Amino acid sequence: MRNRLLAGLTVSLTISLAADRVTLTGKVTDSSGKPLEDATVMIYHAGVKKGYSTFCPSCYVDCGKRALTDQAGSFTIPKLDADLRFELLVVHDGYVPKFVQKVDPSLGPAETAALAPRAPMNDPNRVVLGRVVDSNSRPVRDAVVLPQGVAVIVDGKVMGMYGAIEGLEPVAVTNPNGEFELAYTSKAAAMILEVEARGLAPKVMSAPTGAERKTISVSDGAVIRGRLMNQGKAVGGAEIGLIPRNPGGITEGFKMIGDAYGEIRIGTLEDGSFVIPNVPALVNWYIYGKMESIGALGATALVECATKRDGEDVNVGDIQIQPGHHLRGKVTLSDRAAMADGMRVTISSTRGFDSQTVIIGRDGSFEFAGLATGEYEILTSVRGYEMADAFVKTIKHDIDNVAIVLDPAPHQ
């Protein structure tokens, strides 16, 4: 859902004297290469380099650390965890905020494009003005506002556009007063916004354009916890998925239908336990073991739960891994060519945002294990070939004879 553009930032990482700490240094410039002074560089999200994170992306101690650039556009953020990979957020007045993803201390310097200047906005019908506050009406600084869609008026009717939209600013960040603005190149009636603030639950809502500033209140949300088990033993180092039971949709006119939140993921500790903080309230959820992480053991059923109010602590108890089904098959090419190395096939469950990807053998064979009963979609990634349609299969037992034939892709 997010269109993350690279920031105007040259990043170099220097190992500090502490064995498990690194110092992040870099430089922020404009599109012409001119250094930008007083740009803010902030650690927005973090995640482990290996395995599955047992913390939410903004829950690490390093998240929220920041630095201002000097006259040369340089900055330094010391004492960062060397086991983590970081996502940076770069902000400067007069420029569009940008993200830099997957900053890994072990990879050395990384260069990106320049920060783009922000065009002046004089037409209130192109702009959403907002102010983000917490449940005590205090302004929330550094909240990230991501537009998910825009509503335009065509022939007197409100029509919605979603996803990456040309001319729609990709992100805004609140100032110390909690204020932000997001603009579109044409007149619009409203925007669908996702608001994220560290330590608070995300919020998705519709906001009208115009000269009046809209107040958006975000709260702590709820906590969901539980434990992953397999035949009486705790399963650590696995991944849990959480997704709304009524996935979000925005209809014509921007009427909210369902819950427009994406999947939340969290890793399990050695004792199989997990804790998911800052979960939006008033939402019904499915929670399950991610098949990529538990497929060798089996599969979990969908566990239903609900967050009924802010501050609620929901314990779903033990989530049990049950024996799963396997699916074996073969991909063949209609022109009888040999299968190249490294080609892939993916199976995706329609029950949640869950999938597995495996490498296709040179003979075209593939196998998936640990599949729960349900409906799945199979897609191939074979260079130069394509499927006429997605292959859909209902799995209630082991399957050994799936045949997929690919045709050469037409030349573009």
C-alpha positions in Angstrom: 0.0 0.0 0.0 2.9 2.3 0.5 4.8 4.1 -2.2 8.2 4.6 -0.5 10.4 6.9 -2.5 14.2 7.0 -1.8 15.4 10.1 -0.1 18.1 12.5 -1.2 20.7 11.0 1.1 24.1 9.6 0.9 24.6 7.2 3.9 27.8 5.8 5.2 28.0 3.6 8.3 31.0 3.4 10.6 31.5 0.7 13.1 31.9 2.2 16.6 34.2 0.9 19.3 31.4 -1.0 20.9 31.3 -4.5 19.5 27.5 -4.5 19.0 27.0 -0.9 18.1 27.4 1.1 14.9 27.4 4.8 14.0 25.3 6.0 11.1 26.7 9.0 9.2 25.6 10.5 5.9 24.7 13.5 3.9 21.4 15.1 2.7 21.3 17.1 -0.5 18.8 18.7 -2.8 18.2 17.6 -6.4 21.1 19.6 -7.6 23.5 18.1 -5.1 23.5 21.2 -2.8 23.9 20.2 0.9 20.7 20.8 3.0 21.3 22.2 6.5 18.8 21.5 9.3 17.3 18.5 7.7 16.0 15.9 10.2 17.1 12.3 9.7 15.1 10.0 12.0 15.2 6.2 12.6 11.6 5.4 11.6 11.5 1.6 11.6 13.9 -1.2 12.4 13.9 -5.0 12.0 16.2 -7.9 12.5 18.6 -9.0 9.7 17.9 -12.6 10.3 14.7 -14.4 11.4 11.5 -12.7 12.5 11.3 -9.6 14.6 9.7 -10.1 18.0 9.1 -6.3 18.2 6.8 -4.1 16.1 8.9 -2.1 13.6 8.7 1.1 15.6 9.2 -0.5 19.1 12.9 -0.8 19.1 15.0 1.4 21.4 16.8 2.9 18.3 13.5 4.0 16.7 12.9 7.7 17.1 16.6 8.6 17.3 17.4 11.5 15.1 20.0 14.0 14.0 20.0 17.4 12.3 22.3 18.0 9.3 25.0 20.7 9.5 26.0 23.2 6.9 27.6 20.5 4.8 24.4 18.5 5.0 26.1 15.9 7.2 24.6 14.0 10.1 25.6 11.4 12.7 23.4 9.0 14.7 25.6 7.0 17.1 25.2 3.8 19.1 22.8 1.9 16.9 22.2 -1.9 17.3 24.4 -3.7 14.8 22.0 -6.6 14.5 19.2 -4.4 13.1 18.4 -3.0 9.6 16.9 0.4 9.6 14.4 2.5 7.7 15.2 6.2 7.8 12.8 9.1 7.4 14.3 12.4 6.0 12.4 15.7 6.6 13.3 19.3 5.6 11.0 22.3 5.3 10.2 23.0 1.7 10.9 19.5 0.5 8.8 16.3 0.3 9.7 13.9 3.1 11.3 10.7 1.9 12.1 7.2 3.2 15.4 5.3 2.9 14.7 1.6 3.4 16.9 -1.4 4.4 19.9 0.5 5.7 22.2 -2.3 6.7 25.5 -1.4 8.6 27.3 -4.4 7.1 26.8 -3.2 3.5 28.7 0.1 3.7 27.7 3.4 2.0 24.5 3.7 0.1 23.7 6.5 -2.3 20.2 7.7 -3.3 18.6 10.4 -5.3 18.1 14.0 -4.1 15.2 15.4 -2.0 12.6 17.0 -4.3 11.4 20.5 -3.5 7.8 20.8 -2.5 5.7 23.1 -4.8 3.8 25.9 -3.1 0.1 25.0 -2.5 -2.3 27.9 -3.0 -5.6 26.2 -3.9 -7.3 24.7 -0.8 -9.3 22.3 -3.0 -6.0 20.5 -3.7 -4.9 20.2 -0.1 -5.8 18.3 3.0 -4.8 20.2 6.2 -4.6 18.1 9.3 -3.5 18.1 12.9 -2.7 14.8 14.7 -3.3 14.6 18.5 -3.3 11.8 21.0 -6.2 10.7 23.3 -5.4 13.6 25.6 -5.5 16.1 22.8 -1.8 16.7 22.8 -0.1 17.3 19.5 1.8 14.3 18.1 5.1 15.2 16.5 6.7 13.1 13.7 3.5 11.2 12.9 3.7 9.8 9.4 0.7 10.4 7.1 0.5 8.2 4.1 -2.2 8.9 1.4 -4.0 5.7 0.3 -6.3 7.3 -2.2 -7.9 10.5 -3.5 -11.5 11.3 -4.4 -12.0 13.5 -7.4 -15.3 14.9 -8.8 -16.1 13.8 -12.4 -19.3 15.0 -14.0 -20.7 15.8 -10.6 -19.9 12.4 -9.2 -17.2 11.5 -6.6 -14.8 8.9 -8.0 -12.1 7.3 -6.0 -8.5 6.4 -7.0 -6.3 4.2 -4.9 -2.7 3.1 -4.7 0.2 5.0 -6.3 -1.3 8.1 -7.9 0.6 10.4 -10.1 0.6 14.0 -8.7 -0.3 12.9 -5.1 2.3 13.7 -2.5 3.6 10.3 -1.2 4.0 11.2 2.5 3.7 14.0 5.1 5.2 14.3 8.5 3.7 16.3 11.4 5.6 19.2 12.8 6.0 20.0 16.6 2.4 21.2 16.6 1.1 18.0 15.1 0.2 19.7 11.8 0.6 18.4 8.3 -0.6 19.0 4.8 -0.8 16.8 1.7 -1.5 18.0 -1.8 -2.7 16.7 -5.1 -2.0 18.4 -8.5 -5.7 18.6 -9.3 -8.8 19.5 -7.3 -10.0 16.8 -5.1 -12.9 16.2 -2.6 -11.0 14.1 -0.1 -8.2 11.8 0.6 -7.9 8.4 2.4 -5.1 8.7 4.9 -3.2 6.2 7.0 -1.7 7.9 10.1 1.2 6.2 11.9 2.8 7.5 15.1 5.4 5.7 17.3 3.8 4.0 20.3 0.3 4.5 19.0 -2.1 2.5 17.0 -2.4 3.3 13.2 -5.5 4.9 12.0 -7.1 4.9 8.5 -9.7 7.5 7.8 -11.1 9.9 5.1 -10.2 13.6 5.3 -11.7 16.4 3.1 -9.7 18.9 1.3 -10.2 22.6 2.0 -8.9 25.5 4.1 -10.1 24.1 7.4 -7.6 22.0 9.4 -9.0 18.6 10.4 -8.1 17.2 13.8 -7.2 13.5 13.8 -7.0 11.7 17.1 -4.8 8.6 17.5 -4.8 6.3 20.6 -2.7 3.6 22.2 -4.9 0.8 20.8 -5.1 -2.7 22.2 -2.6 -5.5 22.9 -3.0 -9.0 21.4 -0.9 -11.8 22.9 -0.7 -15.6 22.7 1.6 -18.6 22.3 2.4 -20.8 19.4 2.6 -24.5 20.2 3.3 -27.8 18.4 2.4 -31.1 20.0 2.8 -29.7 23.5 6.1 -27.9 22.7 6.6 -24.1 22.3 7.6 -22.9 18.9 10.1 -20.0 19.0 11.5 -18.2 16.0 8.3 -18.4 14.0 6.2 -15.6 12.6 2.6 -14.7 13.4 0.2 -12.8 11.1 -2.7 -10.6 12.1 -5.2 -9.4 9.6 -8.8 -7.9 9.7 -11.5 -10.5 9.2 -13.4 -7.9 7.2 -10.6 -6.6 4.9 -10.9 -2.9 4.1 -12.4 -1.4 1.0 -13.3 2.1 0.0 -16.3 2.4 -2.2 -17.3 5.2 -4.6 -17.7 8.3 -2.6 -15.1 7.2 -0.1 -17.6 5.4 2.1 -15.5 3.1 4.4 -16.5 -0.6 4.0 -14.6 -3.0 6.1 -11.3 -2.4 7.9 -8.6 -0.8 5.8 -5.6 -2.1 7.8 -2.9 -4.2 6.4 -1.3 -7.3 7.9 0.6 -7.0 11.2 3.5 -9.5 11.7 5.4 -10.4 14.8 7.9 -13.1 15.8 7.6 -15.6 18.6 10.0 -15.8 21.5 11.8 -19.0 22.6 8.8 -19.9 24.8 6.5 -19.5 21.8 4.9 -16.3 23.2 4.2 -13.2 21.2 2.9 -9.7 22.0 1.4 -7.4 19.4 1.1 -3.8 20.8 -0.8 -0.8 19.4 -3.5 -2.8 17.6 -6.4 -0.7 16.3 -9.5 -1.0 18.4 -13.0 -1.9 17.2 -11.7 -4.4 14.7 -12.4 -8.1 14.3 -9.2 -10.0 13.5 -7.8 -13.3 12.2 -4.5 -14.5 13.7 -2.4 -17.4 12.3 1.0 -18.8 11.9 2.7 -17.7 8.8 3.2 -20.6 6.4 6.8 -19.6 5.4 7.9 -20.0 9.0 6.0 -23.1 10.2 5.4 -25.0 6.9 7.9 -27.7 8.0 5.8 -28.4 11.1 2.3 -28.0 9.7 -0.3 -25.3 9.7 -2.6 -23.4 12.0 -6.3 -22.7 11.8 -7.5 -19.1 11.7 -8.0 -17.9 15.2 -10.7 -15.2 15.6 -10.3 -12.4 18.1 -11.5 -8.8 18.4 -10.2 -5.6 19.9 -13.2 -3.9 21.4 -11.6 -0.9 23.1 -8.3 1.0 23.6 -6.2 -0.4 26.4 -7.7 -3.9 26.1 -5.4 -6.8 26.6 -6.6 -9.7 24.4 -5.0 -13.1 25.1 -5.8 -15.6 22.4 -4.1 -18.4 24.4 -2.3 -21.3 22.6 -2.4 -21.4 18.9 -1.8 -25.0 17.9 0.1 -26.2 14.8 -1.8 -29.1 13.2 -0.5 -31.5 10.5 -0.7 -29.7 7.1 -1.3 -30.9 3.6 1.3 -31.0 0.8 0.9 -30.0 -2.8 3.2 -31.3 -5.5 3.2 -30.6 -9.1 5.1 -29.8 -12.3 5.5 -26.8 -14.5 6.1 -27.4 -18.2 6.8 -25.0 -21.0 4.5 -25.3 -24.0 7.5 -24.9 -26.4 9.3 -27.7 -24.7 12.2 -25.5 -23.7 14.3 -26.5 -20.6 13.5 -24.8 -17.3 16.1 -22.2 -16.3 17.6 -22.3 -12.9 16.2 -20.2 -10.1 12.6 -19.9 -11.4 9.9 -19.7 -8.8 6.3 -20.6 -8.0 4.2 -19.1 -5.2 1.2 -20.3 -3.4 -1.0 -17.8 -1.7 -3.8 -18.5 0.7 -7.1 -16.6 0.3 -7.7 -16.9 4.0 -5.2 -14.2 4.9 -2.1 -12.4 3.6 -0.1 -15.6 3.6 2.1 -17.2 1.0 5.0 -19.6 0.3 7.6 -19.4 -2.6 9.8 -22.3 -3.8 12.3 -22.8 -6.5 11.2 -24.9 -9.4 13.4 -27.8 -10.2 15.2 -28.2 -13.5 12.6 -30.9 -14.4 9.8 -28.4 -13.5 8.8 -30.1 -10.2 7.8 -28.1 -7.1 6.4 -28.9 -3.7 4.7 -27.0 -0.9 4.2 -28.4 2.6 2.3 -27.3 5.7 -0.8 -26.1 3.9 -4.0 -25.6 6.0 -7.3 -26.6 4.5 -8.6 -23.8 2.3 -8.5 -22.2 -1.1 -5.1 -21.2 -2.7 -3.9 -19.3 -5.7 -0.8 -20.5 -7.5 1.4 -18.1 -9.6 4.6 -18.7 -11.4 7.6 -16.5 -12.0 9.3 -18.0 -15.0 11.4 -15.6 -17.1 9.9 -15.3 -20.6 6.7 -17.3 -19.9 3.3 -16.6 -18.4 0.1 -18.2 -17.2 -3.1 -17.5 -19.0 -4.9 -17.1 -15.6 -4.0 -17.6 -12.0 -4.3 -21.3 -11.0 -6.8 -21.6 -8.1 -7.0 -24.8 -6.0 -9.1 -25.9 -3.0 -6.9 -28.1 -0.7 -8.6 -30.5 1.6 -6.0 -33.3 1.5 -2.5 -34.0 0.0 -2.3 -33.3 -3.7 0.4 -34.9 -5.9 -0.5 -34.2 -9.5 -0.9 -30.4 -10.2 0.1 -29.7 -13.8 0.8 -26.1 -14.9 1.6 -25.3 -18.6 3.2 -21.9 -19.4 3.1 -20.2 -22.8 5.9 -17.9 -24.1 5.1 -14.3 -23.1 4.4 -12.0 -26.0 7.1 -9.6 -26.8 6.5 -6.1 -25.5 
